[in-house]
Every structure is written in C-alpha cells, then in structure tokens.
Amino acid sequence: MAVIPSTEKGVKLLARLMRAEGEGDGQLGMLLVGNTGVNRVRGDCIDFKAINSIEDMVYQSPGGFEATQKGYFYQRARDKDIRLARRTIKGERFHPATNSLWFFMPEGSCPAQWFGQWNSGRFKSHCFYSPLQSECPRVY
C-alpha cells in the first residue's frame, strides 16, 4: 500500500529524480533520495506545506531539486529505477534518510546543522537532515 498518492507518471518522475540525484551513490543512494522526496510529500510542514503530489515535490520552487535543471533528469525512467521508486512510495525507509527532508553534497564533512536542521547521517557523498518530530510529525 502506498504511503503517498501516486500515478504512473509520478512514479516515473520520482524514478528520474532518484537516478539524477543519487545514482552516483548506488542503489541505496537512490533509495535515500526517494525517502527524502516521499517525506516531503507526507510532511505538510516547514518548507513543504501544500506539497500534495510527487509532481509538486519534484518541481517545487524555490526549494526543489537541482537535478531538474540538468539534462540527465529528463531522460526516460529505466525499469530498475521505477522499481526503486515504487519501493519508497510503498513506505520502505532507509537510514539516514528515514525521516529526512533535505540532503546535500558537501565539499568536506557534514555540518551538524544545515539551515537549522540536524544532520541524521551521511551516506557516501550526501549528508541528510531531518526535522524534529515536533516540527514535522507526519514524517515520523
């Protein structure tokens, strides 16, 4: 059962985002990007109020994803990427993105906080940041 609403178009869109943002960190890196995106749709909090669909989340501006500005994002979703997207839509979660709403690739180590949010961990090149449960209870 899905934890967020999705259409076939939305699944493919999420798959493209996961590949464009996380492929360099492998399959788990892509799943972590998917977790973050799904949490933004679930959350209805902080920077992500009124994000009601995968399309809203992917194209949010300001606050969206850098990958949407790159050509690689616009390539067709591959079957293996679609399977990974479906896993995150069904609610599979992976640490450190279990409750994350943000991630970025720093030049060095992960800052303890990023825009006032606490670091929940690092996976390969990306640092993940999660809100406090009191700030965003729907992602917990």
ABEGO torsion letter per residue (X at the ends): XBABBBBAAAAAAAAAAAAAAAAAAEAAAAAAAAAAAAAAAAAGBEAABGBABAAAAAABOBGBBAAAABAAAABBBBAAAAAAAAAAAAGBBBOAAAABABBBBBABBBBABBGGBBBAEBBEABBBBBBBAAABAAAX
